[in-house]
Amino acid sequence: MYSDELEQVLPLIEISTDPLEEPVAKPVMSQAAEEVVEPVITTVEKSFSKTDNGLTSFFAEYDIPYADILSMDRAIKLVEKAGFKAGDTLTFSLQDSIVTQLSWYRDAKTIIQVTRQEDGQYEAKNVGPEPLRKTFIVDSVIETNFYAALKNDNQPDEVIYEMADILGKVVGFTSDIHKGNRFQGELVCDLYAPSNYFPEGSVENCDLSYAKASIGYGEPSVKEMFRYVIGDEIAYLNEKGEAAGNLLMKTPINGARLSSNFGSRRHPISGYTRMHKGTDFAAPTGTPIYAAGNGTVLRASRYGTFGNYVRIKHANGYETAYAHMQGFATKRGAYVRQGDIIGYVGSTGASTGPHLHFEVYLNGKAVNSQTLKMPPVVKLEGTVLEAYQGEYVVTVRSDFANALARKRWDSLQSWAARGFNALTQGPS
């Protein structure tokens, strides 16, 4: 009996053959024991193509459960409603056809991170960098044009566009400015600092508090605009407490060249001399065109020799028209606000090249948009005007003067430091 039991136990005991070593029983691993297998996680980076229509087509090759795709889509839309576009890149981790994590870098301020939860649902959050509020001081002198002057002053595009938008209510950038004219201003903007995702940083959401334009020949004509809060509204007023020229913009396009004035002219196609009822602004195809003022769109369609044409009805008997457009960004019956994009520069209809033909009508009669004295939308009066002129305007001017002095001093110190380093280091 015992020998039979011993025969069954011996195969499980390993006996040492070393003569100097006492026999020791060593357990032998059972063949039934299995190794622990680590899960295989694959990281994939893929961009949306022009034919991808959302996450369903994007993930088509990966056999991902449809319920998971719907859950990811719902989670993303809770934090970012803009949707995907061709070229957007997603980085995601796959484990047995299950997405465990996904990242979508949309822009400088929007980096969406999606994570699978224990219950199988997905949650998304924006992990993009938080912006800093930074003050920008503008002090630019015109050599060729407004944009180039501010670029030479190292101003970011968003600052330039905000300055142009506000001063465009009182300054004609194609007719009023000349070499030597000066533009100044103070703005506070969101600054997204450089990061791994956005190495150059970004400037967005600029609020202009003060702008000044010294324009014209000889003794300059000074135009000032002050940011002023009236109730729940923000207005930009001149030193008289008026939103001068605010009803309609004189130039509903940025970066354009005035190519033909209002008045009698020889038509470039027909050759006949006749009345030119608008002002032409030459600009590259696709340049945005803005609504000159608040109003209702009367027409947005093809209109004979005008090509693609928009007409807007404004307050106080004014109407504006925009012709030869490449395409529309509005439709008939829509209510638009001043500065809204309504279309894009083109060369449709009877046109010799890409430009905007801009017309202004007052009570049905065509008038010159560049010389028209338009009424202010806001005008302060009484004690409100006294407080505005006596304290507010003085304070804003003083604060800007101090900020400008600091900028000039910093620039002088930077210039002196560079010169000193050049002298001490000598030629390389």
C-alpha positions in Angstrom: 0.0 0.0 0.0 2.7 2.4 1.0 4.8 1.6 -2.1 1.9 2.4 -4.3 1.4 5.8 -2.6 5.2 6.5 -2.9 5.2 5.9 -6.6 2.4 8.5 -7.0 4.3 11.1 -4.9 7.8 10.7 -6.3 7.2 12.2 -9.7 6.2 15.5 -7.9 9.5 15.5 -5.9 12.8 16.7 -7.4 15.7 15.0 -5.6 19.1 16.8 -5.5 22.0 14.8 -7.1 24.7 16.9 -5.4 26.5 14.6 -2.9 27.4 17.5 -0.6 23.8 18.6 -0.4 21.2 17.0 1.7 18.2 15.8 -0.2 15.6 18.6 -0.4 12.2 18.2 -1.9 11.4 21.0 -4.4 7.9 21.5 -5.7 7.4 21.3 -9.4 4.9 23.8 -11.1 1.7 22.2 -12.2 1.2 22.3 -16.0 -2.3 23.6 -15.3 -0.9 27.0 -14.0 -1.1 29.8 -16.7 0.9 32.9 -17.2 -0.7 36.4 -16.7 -1.2 38.1 -20.1 -0.9 41.9 -20.1 -3.6 43.6 -22.3 -2.4 44.9 -25.6 -3.1 48.6 -26.0 -2.4 50.2 -29.4 -2.1 54.0 -29.9 -3.4 55.3 -33.2 -3.1 58.8 -34.7 -5.5 59.5 -37.6 -6.8 62.6 -39.4 -10.3 63.2 -40.7 -10.5 63.0 -44.5 -12.9 65.0 -46.7 -15.2 62.0 -47.0 -15.4 61.3 -43.2 -18.9 62.2 -41.9 -18.4 62.2 -38.2 -17.1 59.5 -35.9 -19.0 56.6 -37.5 -17.1 56.8 -40.8 -13.9 57.8 -39.1 -13.8 54.6 -37.0 -15.3 52.3 -39.7 -12.0 50.3 -40.1 -11.6 49.5 -36.4 -14.8 47.5 -35.6 -15.6 49.7 -32.6 -19.1 49.0 -31.1 -21.7 51.5 -32.4 -22.9 52.2 -28.9 -19.4 53.3 -27.9 -19.2 55.7 -30.9 -22.5 57.3 -30.0 -21.4 57.7 -26.4 -18.1 59.4 -27.5 -20.0 61.6 -29.9 -22.5 62.7 -27.2 -19.7 63.4 -24.7 -17.7 65.5 -27.1 -20.7 67.6 -28.1 -21.3 68.6 -24.5 -18.0 70.5 -24.4 -17.4 71.4 -28.1 -20.3 71.8 -30.6 -18.3 73.0 -33.6 -17.8 69.5 -35.0 -15.0 67.9 -36.9 -13.5 69.1 -40.1 -11.1 67.6 -42.7 -7.6 67.6 -41.3 -8.5 67.4 -37.7 -6.4 64.8 -36.0 -7.5 62.3 -33.3 -5.1 60.3 -31.1 -6.8 57.3 -29.4 -5.9 54.1 -27.6 -7.4 50.8 -28.6 -7.8 47.6 -26.5 -9.6 44.8 -28.3 -11.7 47.2 -30.4 -12.5 49.4 -27.4 -11.4 53.0 -27.3 -10.0 53.6 -23.8 -8.9 57.2 -24.4 -9.1 59.8 -27.1 -7.6 63.3 -27.6 -8.7 65.9 -30.2 -6.6 69.0 -30.7 -9.0 71.4 -32.3 -7.2 74.8 -31.9 -5.0 76.7 -29.4 -7.7 76.9 -26.8 -9.6 73.7 -27.4 -8.0 70.3 -26.7 -10.7 67.7 -26.0 -9.8 64.7 -24.0 -12.3 61.7 -23.9 -12.0 58.9 -21.3 -13.9 55.6 -21.0 -15.5 55.2 -17.6 -16.0 52.0 -15.6 -19.7 51.8 -16.6 -18.6 51.8 -20.3 -19.7 55.4 -21.0 -17.4 58.2 -22.1 -16.7 61.6 -20.5 -15.1 64.5 -22.3 -13.4 67.7 -21.0 -11.5 70.6 -22.5 -7.9 70.4 -21.3 -6.7 73.3 -23.4 -4.5 76.0 -21.8 -6.1 78.9 -19.9 -5.5 82.3 -21.4 -3.9 85.3 -19.7 -5.4 88.8 -20.1 -2.7 90.9 -21.6 -2.7 94.7 -22.4 -1.5 95.7 -25.8 -0.4 99.3 -26.5 -0.5 100.5 -30.1 1.7 103.3 -31.3 2.0 103.0 -35.1 3.0 105.4 -37.9 1.8 104.9 -41.4 4.4 104.2 -44.1 2.3 102.4 -46.7 -1.0 101.2 -45.1 -2.8 100.6 -41.8 -2.1 96.9 -41.6 1.6 97.2 -42.4 2.0 100.0 -39.9 0.6 97.9 -37.0 2.5 94.9 -38.1 5.7 96.9 -38.0 4.8 97.8 -34.4 4.7 94.0 -33.7 1.0 93.9 -33.1 -0.9 90.6 -33.6 -3.6 90.3 -36.2 -6.4 90.2 -33.7 -5.3 93.6 -32.3 -5.2 95.0 -35.8 -8.6 93.8 -36.7 -10.2 95.2 -33.5 -8.6 98.6 -34.1 -9.8 98.6 -37.7 -13.3 97.5 -36.7 -13.7 100.4 -34.1 -11.9 103.1 -36.0 -13.5 102.1 -39.3 -16.7 103.8 -38.0 -15.0 107.2 -38.2 -12.0 106.7 -40.5 -11.9 105.7 -44.2 -8.8 103.5 -44.4 -8.6 103.9 -48.2 -9.2 107.6 -48.4 -8.4 109.4 -45.1 -4.9 108.1 -44.1 -1.5 109.2 -45.5 2.1 108.6 -44.9 3.2 109.9 -41.4 -0.3 109.6 -39.9 -0.3 107.9 -36.4 -2.6 105.4 -34.9 -2.7 104.7 -31.1 -4.8 102.5 -28.8 -5.0 100.3 -25.8 -6.6 96.8 -25.9 -6.9 93.9 -23.4 -6.9 90.5 -25.1 -6.8 86.8 -24.2 -3.2 85.5 -24.7 -2.7 81.8 -25.1 0.9 81.2 -24.2 3.1 78.9 -26.3 2.7 75.3 -25.5 3.5 71.9 -27.0 0.2 72.0 -28.8 0.5 75.6 -30.0 4.2 76.7 -30.2 3.5 80.2 -31.3 0.7 81.1 -28.9 -2.4 83.0 -29.9 -4.2 86.3 -29.2 -8.0 86.3 -29.1 -11.1 88.1 -27.8 -9.7 91.7 -27.8 -11.5 94.5 -26.0 -10.5 98.0 -27.1 -10.7 100.6 -24.4 -9.2 103.6 -26.3 -8.3 104.4 -29.9 -6.8 107.5 -31.5 -6.2 108.3 -35.1 -4.2 111.4 -36.2 -4.9 111.6 -39.9 -4.8 113.8 -43.0 -2.1 116.2 -44.4 -0.4 119.0 -42.5 -2.2 119.7 -39.2 -3.7 116.3 -38.4 -7.4 115.7 -37.8 -7.7 113.8 -34.6 -10.4 111.1 -34.1 -10.8 109.4 -30.7 -13.0 106.5 -29.6 -13.7 105.6 -26.0 -15.2 102.4 -24.8 -18.2 103.3 -22.6 -20.8 101.1 -20.9 -24.4 102.2 -21.1 -26.7 99.9 -19.2 -26.0 96.4 -20.6 -24.6 97.7 -23.9 -21.1 98.7 -24.8 -20.7 101.8 -27.1 -17.7 103.5 -28.6 -18.1 107.3 -28.3 -16.0 110.3 -29.3 -15.0 113.0 -26.9 -18.4 114.7 -27.4 -20.2 111.7 -26.1 -21.5 110.7 -29.5 -21.2 107.3 -31.3 -20.1 109.3 -34.4 -20.6 107.5 -37.7 -21.9 104.5 -35.9 -25.0 104.1 -38.0 -23.0 102.9 -41.1 -19.4 102.0 -41.7 -17.7 103.9 -44.5 -15.6 100.9 -45.4 -17.3 97.5 -45.0 -14.2 95.6 -45.8 -10.7 95.3 -44.4 -7.4 95.6 -46.2 -8.9 96.9 -49.5 -7.8 99.6 -51.9 -10.3 102.3 -53.1 -10.2 101.7 -56.8 -13.1 103.9 -58.1 -14.9 106.8 -56.4 -18.6 107.8 -56.4 -19.6 110.1 -59.3 -19.4 110.4 -63.1 -16.9 108.1 -64.8 -16.1 106.2 -68.0 -17.4 102.7 -67.5 -14.4 100.2 -67.8 -16.5 97.7 -69.9 -19.1 99.6 -71.9 -16.8 102.6 -72.5 -19.7 105.1 -71.9 -19.5 107.9 -69.4 -22.2 107.6 -66.8 -22.9 108.0 -63.1 -21.1 105.6 -60.8 -23.5 105.3 -57.8 -21.1 103.6 -55.5 -17.6 103.2 -54.3 -15.3 100.3 -55.5 -12.9 98.6 -53.2 -10.3 96.3 -54.9 -9.5 93.2 -52.7 -8.5 89.6 -53.2 -11.2 87.0 -54.1 -12.7 85.6 -50.9 -12.1 88.7 -48.7 -14.9 89.0 -46.1 -17.5 91.7 -46.7 -19.3 93.1 -43.6 -22.7 94.6 -43.0 -22.2 98.4 -42.8 -24.9 98.7 -40.1 -27.7 96.9 -38.4 -30.6 96.0 -40.6 -32.7 93.5 -42.5 -31.5 91.9 -45.7 -33.9 92.8 -48.5 -32.1 90.8 -51.2 -29.3 88.2 -51.4 -29.3 86.8 -54.9 -28.0 87.2 -58.5 -29.0 90.6 -59.9 -28.1 91.3 -63.5 -24.8 93.1 -64.1 -24.3 93.4 -60.4 -23.7 89.7 -60.2 -24.1 88.3 -56.7 -25.8 91.1 -54.8 -26.9 91.9 -51.2 -29.1 94.9 -50.2 -29.8 95.8 -46.6 -32.4 98.1 -45.1 -31.2 100.2 -42.1 -32.8 102.8 -39.8 -33.5 106.4 -40.7 -34.2 105.8 -44.4 -30.7 104.3 -45.2 -30.1 101.3 -47.4 -26.8 99.7 -48.5 -25.9 97.5 -51.4 -23.0 95.2 -52.1 -22.3 93.8 -55.6 -20.0 91.4 -57.6 -19.7 89.1 -54.6 -18.2 85.6 -54.9 -20.7 84.1 -52.5 -23.2 84.8 -49.8 -23.0 84.5 -46.0 -26.6 85.7 -45.4 -30.1 85.3 -46.9 -33.2 87.4 -47.6 -35.1 88.3 -44.5 -32.2 87.8 -42.1 -31.4 90.5 -39.5 -27.7 91.4 -39.5 -25.7 93.5 -37.1 -22.9 95.9 -38.0 -19.7 94.0 -38.7 -21.5 90.6 -39.5 -20.0 88.9 -42.5 -22.6 88.9 -45.3 -20.5 87.6 -48.2 -17.1 87.5 -49.9 -15.3 89.5 -52.6 -15.6 88.2 -56.1 -15.9 89.3 -59.7 -19.4 88.1 -60.7 -21.6 90.1 -63.2 -20.1 93.0 -65.2 -16.7 93.2 -63.6 -13.1 93.4 -64.7 -11.6 91.9 -61.5 -12.3 91.0 -57.9 -13.7 94.0 -56.0 -16.6 95.2 -53.8 -19.0 97.7 -55.4 -20.6 99.4 -52.3 -23.6 101.7 -52.5 -25.5 103.8 -49.9 -29.0 105.1 -50.4 -30.8 107.7 -48.3 -34.6 107.8 -48.9 -34.1 106.1 -52.2 -31.4 108.4 -53.5 -27.8 107.2 -54.0 -25.3 109.2 -51.9 -21.5 109.2 -51.5 -20.6 106.8 -48.6 -17.2 108.4 -48.2 -18.4 112.0 -47.6 -21.8 111.3 -46.0 -22.3 112.8 -42.5 -24.2 110.1 -40.8 -26.1 110.6 -37.5 -24.8 109.1 -34.2 -26.7 106.2 -32.8 -25.9 107.3 -29.2 -25.6 110.8 -27.8 -25.0 111.5 -24.1 -26.7 114.6 -22.6 -27.0 116.5 -19.4 -25.2 115.3 -16.2 -24.3 112.0 -17.9 -22.4 113.9 -20.6 -20.7 116.2 -18.0 -19.5 113.2 -16.0 -18.3 111.5 -19.2 -16.3 114.5 -20.4 -15.2 115.8 -17.0 -13.9 112.6 -15.5 -14.1 109.5 -17.7 -12.4 110.9 -20.8 -9.7 112.6 -18.8 -8.9 109.4 -16.9 -8.8 107.2 -20.0 -6.5 109.6 -21.7 -4.2 109.9 -18.7 -4.1 106.1 -18.2 -3.2 105.6 -21.9 -0.5 108.3 -21.8 1.1 106.5 -18.8 0.9 103.1 -20.5 2.5 104.6 -23.7 5.3 106.2 -21.7 6.1 102.8 -20.1 6.1 101.1 -23.5 8.5 103.7 -25.0 10.8 103.4 -21.9 10.8 99.6 -22.1 11.6 99.9 -25.9 14.4 102.3 -25.2 15.9 100.1 -22.5 15.7 97.0 -24.8 17.4 99.0 -27.6 20.2 100.2 -25.3 20.8 96.7 -24.0 21.1 95.3 -27.5 23.6 98.1 -28.4 25.6 97.4 -25.2 25.8 93.7 -25.9 26.9 94.3 -29.4 29.7 96.6 -28.2 31.0 94.2 -25.5 30.8 91.1 -27.6 32.5 92.6 -30.6 32.4 91.2 -34.1 31.7 87.4 -34.3 
